[in-house]
Amino acid sequence: MPTLQDVLKTLQALANPNTALITRRHGVTDEIWGVPYTATVEILKQVKMDHALAAELWETGIHEARVLATKLADPKALTQQQMDAWLKDASDYRVTDALSGLAARSPDVLRWALDWIGSKKEWPSSAGWNVVALLAMDGRLPEADAKALLVRIHKELRKAPNRTRHAMNGALISMGGAMKTLTRQALEVAQAIGPVKVDHGLTGCVTPEAAPYIARMLDHAAERTRVAAEKAAVVKKAAPPKAAPKKAAPKKAAPKKVAPKKKPKPTKKR
């Protein structure tokens, strides 16, 4: 198994100053080596899930090591205490998004997310709403919780911290686009809120407007359903007709048993 030093050496060998400059534009304040995210994916092919190693990588404080830690950590071994501590260390949206993806794979995450969205701090609250969005997309968000969360978005989004507004908008889109029973309510909330303004710094990133994005999601879902139905129809048409089951041969009636004729008793001579 690779050690912490083995992984850090691999990351350092992939460092690129230009990549580091681009990453800084996204608000990252941790130590940056400039490792492309595509290279991180290649490392994951060589290093298997290792929760202890993930914790060691996190403690380095290096941006790329922390992102990698979220990929190597075992969701089943996570505790809310550990996630709370890691979110307390987070200082940019890239690490927060990575933590959200890790947390969303834990079975207890909805309870954690509901705690985090109540925080007045930007990164824990962002993570909570990110998780809500991921659970909605995976069909793991209960409808009753989703309805209550849509009401909260309506009431709280405008006053939320910068990146929290972006995450809340993403949760609104996911619930409206993936949970069809809530589409109408989500669209009403989106219309009431209007365009969500988020400062993305020195990047070209934008926060999408919720209502049109939800409409596109529904169109794409309908198109996927149509294509799947057409493929199924083609396969059914091309399949050879099923042969009619052979009728079982009628059973021959068992021959009737004929009782043997009784021999006449011989008459006695007088």
PyRosetta script that sets phi, psi and omega in degrees:
from pyrosetta import init, pose_from_sequence

init()
pose = pose_from_sequence("MPTLQDVLKTLQALANPNTALITRRHGVTDEIWGVPYTATVEILKQVKMDHALAAELWETGIHEARVLATKLADPKALTQQQMDAWLKDASDYRVTDALSGLAARSPDVLRWALDWIGSKKEWPSSAGWNVVALLAMDGRLPEADAKALLVRIHKELRKAPNRTRHAMNGALISMGGAMKTLTRQALEVAQAIGPVKVDHGLTGCVTPEAAPYIARMLDHAAERTRVAAEKAAVVKKAAPPKAAPKKAAPKKAAPKKVAPKKKPKPTKKR")
pose.set_psi(1, 136.5)
pose.set_omega(1, 179.2)
pose.set_phi(2, -67.7)
pose.set_psi(2, 146.0)
pose.set_omega(2, 178.8)
pose.set_phi(3, -94.3)
pose.set_psi(3, 175.0)
pose.set_omega(3, 177.0)
pose.set_phi(4, -57.7)
pose.set_psi(4, -44.6)
pose.set_omega(4, -179.2)
pose.set_phi(5, -64.4)
pose.set_psi(5, -35.9)
pose.set_omega(5, 177.7)
pose.set_phi(6, -61.1)
pose.set_psi(6, -46.4)
pose.set_omega(6, -177.7)
pose.set_phi(7, -68.0)
pose.set_psi(7, -41.3)
pose.set_omega(7, 179.7)
pose.set_phi(8, -64.1)
pose.set_psi(8, -37.6)
pose.set_omega(8, 177.1)
pose.set_phi(9, -63.0)
pose.set_psi(9, -41.6)
pose.set_omega(9, 178.6)
pose.set_phi(10, -63.6)
pose.set_psi(10, -43.8)
pose.set_omega(10, 179.5)
pose.set_phi(11, -63.6)
pose.set_psi(11, -42.9)
pose.set_omega(11, -177.4)
pose.set_phi(12, -65.6)
pose.set_psi(12, -34.0)
pose.set_omega(12, 179.1)
pose.set_phi(13, -67.7)
pose.set_psi(13, -22.0)
pose.set_omega(13, -178.6)
pose.set_phi(14, -96.3)
pose.set_psi(14, 2.0)
pose.set_omega(14, -175.1)
pose.set_phi(15, -62.7)
pose.set_psi(15, 141.1)
pose.set_omega(15, 179.8)
pose.set_phi(16, -139.5)
pose.set_psi(16, 116.8)
pose.set_omega(16, -178.0)
pose.set_phi(17, -57.2)
pose.set_psi(17, -36.4)
pose.set_omega(17, 179.6)
pose.set_phi(18, -65.5)
pose.set_psi(18, -39.5)
pose.set_omega(18, 176.9)
pose.set_phi(19, -64.4)
pose.set_psi(19, -38.2)
pose.set_omega(19, 178.4)
pose.set_phi(20, -61.3)
pose.set_psi(20, -40.6)
pose.set_omega(20, 179.2)
pose.set_phi(21, -63.8)
pose.set_psi(21, -42.3)
pose.set_omega(21, 179.2)
pose.set_phi(22, -64.1)
pose.set_psi(22, -41.6)
pose.set_omega(22, -179.4)
pose.set_phi(23, -63.3)
pose.set_psi(23, -37.3)
pose.set_omega(23, 178.7)
pose.set_phi(24, -59.5)
pose.set_psi(24, -33.6)
pose.set_omega(24, -179.2)
pose.set_phi(25, -64.4)
pose.set_psi(25, -18.9)
pose.set_omega(25, 179.9)
pose.set_phi(26, -90.9)
pose.set_psi(26, 14.1)
pose.set_omega(26, 174.1)
pose.set_phi(27, 85.9)
pose.set_psi(27, 12.5)
pose.set_omega(27, -179.8)
pose.set_phi(28, -75.3)
pose.set_psi(28, 127.5)
pose.set_omega(28, -179.1)
pose.set_phi(29, -112.1)
pose.set_psi(29, -11.3)
pose.set_omega(29, 176.6)
pose.set_phi(30, -67.8)
pose.set_psi(30, 170.4)
pose.set_omega(30, 173.3)
pose.set_phi(31, -61.5)
pose.set_psi(31, 132.4)
pose.set_omega(31, -177.4)
pose.set_phi(32, -122.0)
pose.set_psi(32, 135.6)
pose.set_omega(32, 175.1)
pose.set_phi(33, -102.6)
pose.set_psi(33, -16.8)
pose.set_omega(33, 179.4)
pose.set_phi(34, 82.5)
pose.set_psi(34, 41.8)
pose.set_omega(34, 178.2)
pose.set_phi(35, -90.0)
pose.set_psi(35, 122.3)
pose.set_omega(35, 179.4)
pose.set_phi(36, -61.6)
pose.set_psi(36, 145.7)
pose.set_omega(36, -179.3)
pose.set_phi(37, -65.1)
pose.set_psi(37, -28.1)
pose.set_omega(37, 177.2)
pose.set_phi(38, -65.0)
pose.set_psi(38, -34.6)
pose.set_omega(38, 177.9)
pose.set_phi(39, -68.7)
pose.set_psi(39, -34.5)
pose.set_omega(39, 177.7)
pose.set_phi(40, -62.5)
pose.set_psi(40, -37.2)
pose.set_omega(40, 177.9)
pose.set_phi(41, -62.1)
pose.set_psi(41, -39.3)
pose.set_omega(41, 178.6)
pose.set_phi(42, -64.5)
pose.set_psi(42, -37.4)
pose.set_omega(42, 178.2)
pose.set_phi(43, -63.2)
pose.set_psi(43, -38.1)
pose.set_omega(43, -178.7)
pose.set_phi(44, -63.1)
pose.set_psi(44, -25.1)
pose.set_omega(44, 177.5)
pose.set_phi(45, -71.3)
pose.set_psi(45, -22.6)
pose.set_omega(45, -177.4)
pose.set_phi(46, -98.7)
pose.set_psi(46, -26.1)
pose.set_omega(46, -177.3)
pose.set_phi(47, -112.7)
pose.set_psi(47, 123.4)
pose.set_omega(47, -179.4)
pose.set_phi(48, -85.5)
pose.set_psi(48, 172.2)
pose.set_omega(48, 179.7)
pose.set_phi(49, -52.8)
pose.set_psi(49, 128.0)
pose.set_omega(49, -177.4)
pose.set_phi(50, -150.8)
pose.set_psi(50, 100.3)
pose.set_omega(50, -174.0)
pose.set_phi(51, -67.1)
pose.set_psi(51, -38.4)
pose.set_omega(51, -179.8)
pose.set_phi(52, -66.2)
pose.set_psi(52, -42.9)
pose.set_omega(52, 177.8)
pose.set_phi(53, -64.2)
pose.set_psi(53, -38.0)
pose.set_omega(53, 178.5)
pose.set_phi(54, -59.9)
pose.set_psi(54, -42.7)
pose.set_omega(54, 179.3)
pose.set_phi(55, -63.6)
pose.set_psi(55, -38.2)
pose.set_omega(55, 178.4)
pose.set_phi(56, -66.5)
pose.set_psi(56, -42.2)
pose.set_omega(56, 178.9)
pose.set_phi(57, -63.3)
pose.set_psi(57, -39.7)
pose.set_omega(57, 179.7)
pose.set_phi(58, -61.5)
pose.set_psi(58, -42.4)
pose.set_omega(58, -175.4)
pose.set_phi(59, -66.8)
pose.set_psi(59, -14.8)
pose.set_omega(59, 179.1)
pose.set_phi(60, -68.1)
pose.set_psi(60, -25.7)
pose.set_omega(60, -178.0)
pose.set_phi(61, 78.0)
pose.set_psi(61, 1.6)
pose.set_omega(61, 179.6)
pose.set_phi(62, -82.3)
pose.set_psi(62, 131.9)
pose.set_omega(62, -174.2)
pose.set_phi(63, -53.3)
pose.set_psi(63, -54.1)
pose.set_omega(63, -176.3)
pose.set_phi(64, -65.0)
pose.set_psi(64, -34.9)
pose.set_omega(64, 178.5)
pose.set_phi(65, -66.2)
pose.set_psi(65, -37.0)
pose.set_omega(65, 179.4)
pose.set_phi(66, -70.3)
pose.set_psi(66, -40.5)
pose.set_omega(66, 176.5)
pose.set_phi(67, -62.2)
pose.set_psi(67, -42.4)
pose.set_omega(67, 178.7)
pose.set_phi(68, -63.8)
pose.set_psi(68, -36.1)
pose.set_omega(68, 179.4)
pose.set_phi(69, -59.2)
pose.set_psi(69, -37.7)
pose.set_omega(69, -179.6)
pose.set_phi(70, -68.1)
pose.set_psi(70, -20.6)
pose.set_omega(70, 179.2)
pose.set_phi(71, -88.4)
pose.set_psi(71, -26.7)
pose.set_omega(71, -177.0)
pose.set_phi(72, -92.9)
pose.set_psi(72, -18.5)
pose.set_omega(72, -177.1)
pose.set_phi(73, -67.4)
pose.set_psi(73, 148.8)
pose.set_omega(73, 179.6)
pose.set_phi(74, -90.9)
pose.set_psi(74, 114.3)
pose.set_omega(74, -178.4)
pose.set_phi(75, -57.8)
pose.set_psi(75, -31.6)
pose.set_omega(75, -178.5)
pose.set_phi(76, -74.1)
pose.set_psi(76, -21.5)
pose.set_omega(76, 179.8)
pose.set_phi(77, -92.0)
pose.set_psi(77, -6.0)
pose.set_omega(77, -178.5)
pose.set_phi(78, -69.0)
pose.set_psi(78, 147.1)
pose.set_omega(78, 170.3)
pose.set_phi(79, -124.4)
pose.set_psi(79, 159.5)
pose.set_omega(79, 177.9)
pose.set_phi(80, -64.6)
pose.set_psi(80, -32.9)
pose.set_omega(80, 179.0)
pose.set_phi(81, -60.7)
pose.set_psi(81, -43.1)
pose.set_omega(81, 179.1)
pose.set_phi(82, -67.0)
pose.set_psi(82, -43.5)
pose.set_omega(82, -179.8)
pose.set_phi(83, -65.2)
pose.set_psi(83, -38.6)
pose.set_omega(83, 177.2)
pose.set_phi(84, -61.1)
pose.set_psi(84, -41.2)
pose.set_omega(84, -179.6)
pose.set_phi(85, -66.4)
pose.set_psi(85, -41.7)
pose.set_omega(85, -179.3)
pose.set_phi(86, -68.0)
pose.set_psi(86, -38.9)
pose.set_omega(86, 178.0)
pose.set_phi(87, -66.8)
pose.set_psi(87, -31.0)
pose.set_omega(87, 177.1)
pose.set_phi(88, -66.0)
pose.set_psi(88, -31.5)
pose.set_omega(88, 177.9)
pose.set_phi(89, -78.5)
pose.set_psi(89, -24.2)
pose.set_omega(89, -173.9)
pose.set_phi(90, -62.9)
pose.set_psi(90, 140.4)
pose.set_omega(90, -178.7)
pose.set_phi(91, -136.0)
pose.set_psi(91, 12.2)
pose.set_omega(91, 177.7)
pose.set_phi(92, -156.0)
pose.set_psi(92, 163.3)
pose.set_omega(92, -174.2)
pose.set_phi(93, -73.9)
pose.set_psi(93, -25.3)
pose.set_omega(93, -179.2)
pose.set_phi(94, -66.3)
pose.set_psi(94, -45.2)
pose.set_omega(94, 177.5)
pose.set_phi(95, -67.5)
pose.set_psi(95, -39.8)
pose.set_omega(95, 179.0)
pose.set_phi(96, -61.8)
pose.set_psi(96, -42.6)
pose.set_omega(96, 177.5)
pose.set_phi(97, -62.0)
pose.set_psi(97, -40.8)
pose.set_omega(97, 179.3)
pose.set_phi(98, -64.9)
pose.set_psi(98, -40.9)
pose.set_omega(98, 177.2)
pose.set_phi(99, -64.1)
pose.set_psi(99, -37.5)
pose.set_omega(99, 178.9)
pose.set_phi(100, -62.1)
pose.set_psi(100, -42.8)
pose.set_omega(100, 179.2)
pose.set_phi(101, -62.7)
pose.set_psi(101, -38.4)
pose.set_omega(101, 176.6)
pose.set_phi(102, -66.5)
pose.set_psi(102, -50.0)
pose.set_omega(102, -176.8)
pose.set_phi(103, -60.0)
pose.set_psi(103, -37.1)
pose.set_omega(103, -176.7)
pose.set_phi(104, -63.2)
pose.set_psi(104, -16.8)
pose.set_omega(104, 179.0)
pose.set_phi(105, -89.2)
pose.set_psi(105, -1.1)
pose.set_omega(105, 179.2)
pose.set_phi(106, -89.0)
pose.set_psi(106, 142.7)
pose.set_omega(106, -179.2)
pose.set_phi(107, -68.4)
pose.set_psi(107, -22.5)
pose.set_omega(107, -176.6)
pose.set_phi(108, -97.5)
pose.set_psi(108, 11.9)
pose.set_omega(108, -165.4)
pose.set_phi(109, -69.1)
pose.set_psi(109, -29.2)
pose.set_omega(109, -178.0)
pose.set_phi(110, -60.3)
pose.set_psi(110, -41.7)
pose.set_omega(110, 178.5)
pose.set_phi(111, -61.9)
pose.set_psi(111, -41.3)
pose.set_omega(111, 178.4)
pose.set_phi(112, -64.8)
pose.set_psi(112, -45.2)
pose.set_omega(112, -176.5)
pose.set_phi(113, -60.3)
pose.set_psi(113, -39.9)
pose.set_omega(113, 179.8)
pose.set_phi(114, -65.2)
pose.set_psi(114, -30.3)
pose.set_omega(114, 173.9)
pose.set_phi(115, -70.3)
pose.set_psi(115, -45.3)
pose.set_omega(115, -174.6)
pose.set_phi(116, -66.2)
pose.set_psi(116, -38.3)
pose.set_omega(116, -176.8)
pose.set_phi(117, -68.6)
pose.set_psi(117, -15.2)
pose.set_omega(117, 176.3)
pose.set_phi(118, -83.1)
pose.set_psi(118, -5.4)
pose.set_omega(118, -179.5)
pose.set_phi(119, -75.4)
pose.set_psi(119, 145.5)
pose.set_omega(119, 175.8)
pose.set_phi(120, -86.0)
pose.set_psi(120, -5.6)
pose.set_omega(120, -179.8)
pose.set_phi(121, -86.3)
pose.set_psi(121, 147.1)
pose.set_omega(121, -171.5)
pose.set_phi(122, -64.1)
pose.set_psi(122, -47.0)
pose.set_omega(122, -170.8)
pose.set_phi(123, -77.1)
pose.set_psi(123, -44.4)
pose.set_omega(123, 175.6)
pose.set_phi(124, -61.8)
pose.set_psi(124, -42.3)
pose.set_omega(124, -179.8)
pose.set_phi(125, -66.5)
pose.set_psi(125, -37.5)
pose.set_omega(125, 176.0)
pose.set_phi(126, -61.0)
pose.set_psi(126, -44.7)
pose.set_omega(126, -179.8)
pose.set_phi(127, -61.7)
pose.set_psi(127, -41.0)
pose.set_omega(127, 179.6)
pose.set_phi(128, -59.9)
pose.set_psi(128, -46.0)
pose.set_omega(128, 179.5)
pose.set_phi(129, -71.1)
pose.set_psi(129, -32.6)
pose.set_omega(129, 174.5)
pose.set_phi(130, -60.3)
pose.set_psi(130, -43.8)
pose.set_omega(130, -180.0)
pose.set_phi(131, -64.0)
pose.set_psi(131, -41.1)
pose.set_omega(131, 176.9)
pose.set_phi(132, -56.7)
pose.set_psi(132, -44.8)
pose.set_omega(132, 179.4)
pose.set_phi(133, -61.4)
pose.set_psi(133, -44.0)
pose.set_omega(133, -178.3)
pose.set_phi(134, -66.6)
pose.set_psi(134, -40.6)
pose.set_omega(134, 178.8)
pose.set_phi(135, -65.9)
pose.set_psi(135, -37.7)
pose.set_omega(135, 177.5)
pose.set_phi(136, -62.8)
pose.set_psi(136, -42.7)
pose.set_omega(136, -179.0)
pose.set_phi(137, -67.1)
pose.set_psi(137, -30.7)
pose.set_omega(137, -179.1)
pose.set_phi(138, -88.8)
pose.set_psi(138, -0.6)
pose.set_omega(138, -178.4)
pose.set_phi(139, 73.6)
pose.set_psi(139, 24.7)
pose.set_omega(139, -176.6)
pose.set_phi(140, -110.4)
pose.set_psi(140, 6.6)
pose.set_omega(140, -179.5)
pose.set_phi(141, -99.4)
pose.set_psi(141, 115.7)
pose.set_omega(141, 179.4)
pose.set_phi(142, -59.6)
pose.set_psi(142, 142.4)
pose.set_omega(142, -174.9)
pose.set_phi(143, -61.8)
pose.set_psi(143, -38.5)
pose.set_omega(143, -179.2)
pose.set_phi(144, -62.5)
pose.set_psi(144, -41.7)
pose.set_omega(144, 177.6)
pose.set_phi(145, -65.6)
pose.set_psi(145, -41.6)
pose.set_omega(145, -179.0)
pose.set_phi(146, -62.2)
pose.set_psi(146, -42.3)
pose.set_omega(146, 178.9)
pose.set_phi(147, -59.7)
pose.set_psi(147, -43.8)
pose.set_omega(147, 180.0)
pose.set_phi(148, -66.5)
pose.set_psi(148, -36.0)
pose.set_omega(148, -179.6)
pose.set_phi(149, -70.3)
pose.set_psi(149, -33.9)
pose.set_omega(149, 175.9)
pose.set_phi(150, -63.7)
pose.set_psi(150, -37.7)
pose.set_omega(150, 177.0)
pose.set_phi(151, -64.3)
pose.set_psi(151, -40.8)
pose.set_omega(151, 179.1)
pose.set_phi(152, -64.4)
pose.set_psi(152, -40.6)
pose.set_omega(152, 178.6)
pose.set_phi(153, -59.7)
pose.set_psi(153, -44.4)
pose.set_omega(153, 179.2)
pose.set_phi(154, -58.1)
pose.set_psi(154, -42.8)
pose.set_omega(154, -174.9)
pose.set_phi(155, -81.2)
pose.set_psi(155, -34.6)
pose.set_omega(155, -165.3)
pose.set_phi(156, -109.9)
pose.set_psi(156, -15.0)
pose.set_omega(156, -171.0)
pose.set_phi(157, -59.4)
pose.set_psi(157, -46.1)
pose.set_omega(157, -173.5)
pose.set_phi(158, -61.2)
pose.set_psi(158, -29.9)
pose.set_omega(158, -177.6)
pose.set_phi(159, -96.8)
pose.set_psi(159, 0.6)
pose.set_omega(159, -176.5)
pose.set_phi(160, -75.5)
pose.set_psi(160, 158.9)
pose.set_omega(160, 176.0)
pose.set_phi(161, -59.9)
pose.set_psi(161, 164.4)
pose.set_omega(161, -172.0)
pose.set_phi(162, -50.0)
pose.set_psi(162, -64.5)
pose.set_omega(162, -175.9)
pose.set_phi(163, -73.1)
pose.set_psi(163, -22.3)
pose.set_omega(163, 175.7)
pose.set_phi(164, -65.3)
pose.set_psi(164, -37.7)
pose.set_omega(164, 177.0)
pose.set_phi(165, -60.8)
pose.set_psi(165, -40.3)
pose.set_omega(165, 178.7)
pose.set_phi(166, -63.2)
pose.set_psi(166, -43.7)
pose.set_omega(166, -179.5)
pose.set_phi(167, -67.5)
pose.set_psi(167, -38.6)
pose.set_omega(167, 178.0)
pose.set_phi(168, -64.8)
pose.set_psi(168, -40.0)
pose.set_omega(168, 177.4)
pose.set_phi(169, -63.0)
pose.set_psi(169, -39.4)
pose.set_omega(169, 177.4)
pose.set_phi(170, -65.1)
pose.set_psi(170, -39.3)
pose.set_omega(170, 177.6)
pose.set_phi(171, -65.5)
pose.set_psi(171, -39.4)
pose.set_omega(171, 177.4)
pose.set_phi(172, -60.2)
pose.set_psi(172, -45.5)
pose.set_omega(172, 179.5)
pose.set_phi(173, -62.8)
pose.set_psi(173, -45.6)
pose.set_omega(173, -177.5)
pose.set_phi(174, -64.0)
pose.set_psi(174, -43.3)
pose.set_omega(174, 179.6)
pose.set_phi(175, -66.5)
pose.set_psi(175, -40.3)
pose.set_omega(175, -179.4)
pose.set_phi(176, -70.8)
pose.set_psi(176, -34.7)
pose.set_omega(176, -176.7)
pose.set_phi(177, -88.4)
pose.set_psi(177, -29.4)
pose.set_omega(177, -175.2)
pose.set_phi(178, -102.0)
pose.set_psi(178, -21.6)
pose.set_omega(178, -178.9)
pose.set_phi(179, -112.4)
pose.set_psi(179, 90.9)
pose.set_omega(179, -170.0)
pose.set_phi(180, -62.4)
pose.set_psi(180, -26.0)
pose.set_omega(180, 178.5)
pose.set_phi(181, -70.5)
pose.set_psi(181, -15.6)
pose.set_omega(181, -178.5)
pose.set_phi(182, -111.1)
pose.set_psi(182, 4.7)
pose.set_omega(182, -176.7)
pose.set_phi(183, -57.8)
pose.set_psi(183, -45.1)
pose.set_omega(183, -177.7)
pose.set_phi(184, -62.1)
pose.set_psi(184, -45.9)
pose.set_omega(184, 179.9)
pose.set_phi(185, -63.4)
pose.set_psi(185, -41.6)
pose.set_omega(185, 179.9)
pose.set_phi(186, -63.3)
pose.set_psi(186, -41.0)
pose.set_omega(186, 179.5)
pose.set_phi(187, -66.2)
pose.set_psi(187, -36.5)
pose.set_omega(187, 177.2)
pose.set_phi(188, -64.6)
pose.set_psi(188, -40.7)
pose.set_omega(188, 177.7)
pose.set_phi(189, -65.7)
pose.set_psi(189, -43.5)
pose.set_omega(189, -179.9)
pose.set_phi(190, -60.7)
pose.set_psi(190, -41.6)
pose.set_omega(190, 179.8)
pose.set_phi(191, -66.2)
pose.set_psi(191, -38.8)
pose.set_omega(191, -179.5)
pose.set_phi(192, -68.8)
pose.set_psi(192, -35.7)
pose.set_omega(192, -178.0)
pose.set_phi(193, -78.6)
pose.set_psi(193, -41.9)
pose.set_omega(193, -176.2)
pose.set_phi(194, 78.1)
pose.set_psi(194, -168.8)
pose.set_omega(194, -179.8)
pose.set_phi(195, -59.7)
pose.set_psi(195, 138.0)
pose.set_omega(195, -178.9)
pose.set_phi(196, -99.1)
pose.set_psi(196, 122.6)
pose.set_omega(196, -178.8)
pose.set_phi(197, -91.7)
pose.set_psi(197, 125.4)
pose.set_omega(197, 179.5)
pose.set_phi(198, -135.5)
pose.set_psi(198, 135.5)
pose.set_omega(198, 177.3)
pose.set_phi(199, -84.8)
pose.set_psi(199, 112.0)
pose.set_omega(199, -179.6)
pose.set_phi(200, -98.0)
pose.set_psi(200, 14.1)
pose.set_omega(200, 176.4)
pose.set_phi(201, 66.7)
pose.set_psi(201, -142.2)
pose.set_omega(201, -176.6)
pose.set_phi(202, -89.1)
pose.set_psi(202, 39.9)
pose.set_omega(202, -178.9)
pose.set_phi(203, -122.2)
pose.set_psi(203, 170.2)
pose.set_omega(203, 177.0)
pose.set_phi(204, -95.4)
pose.set_psi(204, 12.6)
pose.set_omega(204, -178.4)
pose.set_phi(205, -69.7)
pose.set_psi(205, 150.3)
pose.set_omega(205, 178.4)
pose.set_phi(206, -136.6)
pose.set_psi(206, 157.3)
pose.set_omega(206, 173.6)
pose.set_phi(207, -97.9)
pose.set_psi(207, 117.3)
pose.set_omega(207, -175.0)
pose.set_phi(208, -68.7)
pose.set_psi(208, 151.4)
pose.set_omega(208, 174.9)
pose.set_phi(209, -75.2)
pose.set_psi(209, 131.8)
pose.set_omega(209, -168.5)
pose.set_phi(210, -64.9)
pose.set_psi(210, -50.8)
pose.set_omega(210, -172.9)
pose.set_phi(211, -58.9)
pose.set_psi(211, -51.5)
pose.set_omega(211, 178.5)
pose.set_phi(212, -62.1)
pose.set_psi(212, -34.0)
pose.set_omega(212, -179.3)
pose.set_phi(213, -68.2)
pose.set_psi(213, -41.2)
pose.set_omega(213, 176.9)
pose.set_phi(214, -61.2)
pose.set_psi(214, -42.1)
pose.set_omega(214, 179.4)
pose.set_phi(215, -60.9)
pose.set_psi(215, -40.9)
pose.set_omega(215, 178.9)
pose.set_phi(216, -65.6)
pose.set_psi(216, -40.0)
pose.set_omega(216, 177.8)
pose.set_phi(217, -60.1)
pose.set_psi(217, -43.2)
pose.set_omega(217, -179.9)
pose.set_phi(218, -66.2)
pose.set_psi(218, -39.2)
pose.set_omega(218, 177.3)
pose.set_phi(219, -63.2)
pose.set_psi(219, -43.6)
pose.set_omega(219, 179.8)
pose.set_phi(220, -64.6)
pose.set_psi(220, -39.9)
pose.set_omega(220, 178.6)
pose.set_phi(221, -63.8)
pose.set_psi(221, -41.5)
pose.set_omega(221, 178.9)
pose.set_phi(222, -64.7)
pose.set_psi(222, -39.3)
pose.set_omega(222, 179.3)
pose.set_phi(223, -65.7)
pose.set_psi(223, -42.0)
pose.set_omega(223, 178.1)
pose.set_phi(224, -62.3)
pose.set_psi(224, -39.3)
pose.set_omega(224, 178.4)
pose.set_phi(225, -65.0)
pose.set_psi(225, -42.2)
pose.set_omega(225, 179.6)
pose.set_phi(226, -63.2)
pose.set_psi(226, -46.7)
pose.set_omega(226, -179.4)
pose.set_phi(227, -62.8)
pose.set_psi(227, -41.9)
pose.set_omega(227, 179.4)
pose.set_phi(228, -63.0)
pose.set_psi(228, -39.8)
pose.set_omega(228, 179.1)
pose.set_phi(229, -65.9)
pose.set_psi(229, -40.3)
pose.set_omega(229, 178.4)
pose.set_phi(230, -63.9)
pose.set_psi(230, -42.8)
pose.set_omega(230, 179.4)
pose.set_phi(231, -63.4)
pose.set_psi(231, -41.8)
pose.set_omega(231, 179.6)
pose.set_phi(232, -63.4)
pose.set_psi(232, -38.1)
pose.set_omega(232, 179.9)
pose.set_phi(233, -66.9)
pose.set_psi(233, -39.6)
pose.set_omega(233, 179.1)
pose.set_phi(234, -64.9)
pose.set_psi(234, -44.1)
pose.set_omega(234, -179.5)
pose.set_phi(235, -63.2)
pose.set_psi(235, -41.4)
pose.set_omega(235, 180.0)
pose.set_phi(236, -64.9)
pose.set_psi(236, -39.3)
pose.set_omega(236, -179.1)
pose.set_phi(237, -68.7)
pose.set_psi(237, -37.0)
pose.set_omega(237, -176.7)
pose.set_phi(238, -78.2)
pose.set_psi(238, -18.7)
pose.set_omega(238, -177.1)
pose.set_phi(239, -68.8)
pose.set_psi(239, 136.7)
pose.set_omega(239, 178.8)
pose.set_phi(240, -64.5)
pose.set_psi(240, 145.2)
pose.set_omega(240, -179.3)
pose.set_phi(241, -62.9)
pose.set_psi(241, 143.3)
pose.set_omega(241, -179.6)
pose.set_phi(242, -73.7)
pose.set_psi(242, 133.0)
pose.set_omega(242, 178.8)
pose.set_phi(243, -67.7)
pose.set_psi(243, 139.8)
pose.set_omega(243, 178.8)
pose.set_phi(244, -64.8)
pose.set_psi(244, 138.1)
pose.set_omega(244, -179.2)
pose.set_phi(245, -62.7)
pose.set_psi(245, 137.5)
pose.set_omega(245, -179.4)
pose.set_phi(246, -68.4)
pose.set_psi(246, 136.7)
pose.set_omega(246, 177.3)
pose.set_phi(247, -76.1)
pose.set_psi(247, 135.7)
pose.set_omega(247, 179.7)
pose.set_phi(248, -68.0)
pose.set_psi(248, 138.8)
pose.set_omega(248, 179.4)
pose.set_phi(249, -63.2)
pose.set_psi(249, 137.7)
pose.set_omega(249, -179.8)
pose.set_phi(250, -62.3)
pose.set_psi(250, 141.0)
pose.set_omega(250, -179.6)
pose.set_phi(251, -73.5)
pose.set_psi(251, 136.9)
pose.set_omega(251, 177.6)
pose.set_phi(252, -73.2)
pose.set_psi(252, 135.8)
pose.set_omega(252, 179.2)
pose.set_phi(253, -67.5)
pose.set_psi(253, 135.9)
pose.set_omega(253, 179.2)
pose.set_phi(254, -66.5)
pose.set_psi(254, 137.7)
pose.set_omega(254, -179.9)
pose.set_phi(255, -61.4)
pose.set_psi(255, 139.7)
pose.set_omega(255, 179.6)
pose.set_phi(256, -70.7)
pose.set_psi(256, 136.6)
pose.set_omega(256, 177.6)
pose.set_phi(257, -78.0)
pose.set_psi(257, 127.3)
pose.set_omega(257, 179.6)
pose.set_phi(258, -99.8)
pose.set_psi(258, 124.4)
pose.set_omega(258, -179.3)
pose.set_phi(259, -66.1)
pose.set_psi(259, 135.3)
pose.set_omega(259, 179.8)
pose.set_phi(260, -64.5)
pose.set_psi(260, 141.7)
pose.set_omega(260, 179.7)
pose.set_phi(261, -69.3)
pose.set_psi(261, 135.7)
pose.set_omega(261, 179.2)
pose.set_phi(262, -76.5)
pose.set_psi(262, 132.8)
pose.set_omega(262, 176.6)
pose.set_phi(263, -73.1)
pose.set_psi(263, 137.2)
pose.set_omega(263, 179.1)
pose.set_phi(264, -65.2)
pose.set_psi(264, 142.1)
pose.set_omega(264, 178.9)
pose.set_phi(265, -71.5)
pose.set_psi(265, 136.3)
pose.set_omega(265, 178.9)
pose.set_phi(266, -66.3)
pose.set_psi(266, 139.1)
pose.set_omega(266, 178.6)
pose.set_phi(267, -80.4)
pose.set_psi(267, 142.6)
pose.set_omega(267, -179.3)
pose.set_phi(268, -82.6)
pose.set_psi(268, 136.0)
pose.set_omega(268, 176.5)
pose.set_phi(269, -80.2)
pose.set_psi(269, 135.1)
pose.set_omega(269, 176.4)
pose.set_phi(270, -85.6)
pose.dump_pdb("model.pdb")
